[in-house]
Amino acid sequence: MLKSIRYILFKENNQWIACSLEFGLAVQSDNIKESENKLFNQILEFINSTELLDRKAIPSVYLKYYLNLIFDLFRNRNKVSRRIRCQI
């Protein structure tokens, strides 16, 4: 099954934080690419090590994700909402 996994990247206190909406997973790092890679690895570990539970991100992460999509054209790129597609 091919599924979209939504996630958001944002900078907070000089750290990039990546959060997955579907799995409620989060990581942080000093740069955006490393945060993104850590999140991908964490998602793969989660998928491979458990049955997929109905685990979601907290409401504030969803709010950040969707507000970022709406206002993306009007502000700097401190927050980035993205979507990946992967085989589950």
Secondary structure, 3 states (H helix, E strand, C coil): CEEEEEEEEEEECCEEEEEECCCCCEEEECCHHHHHHHHHHHHHHHHHHCCCCCCCCCHHHHHHHHHHHHHHHHCCCCEEEEEEEEEC
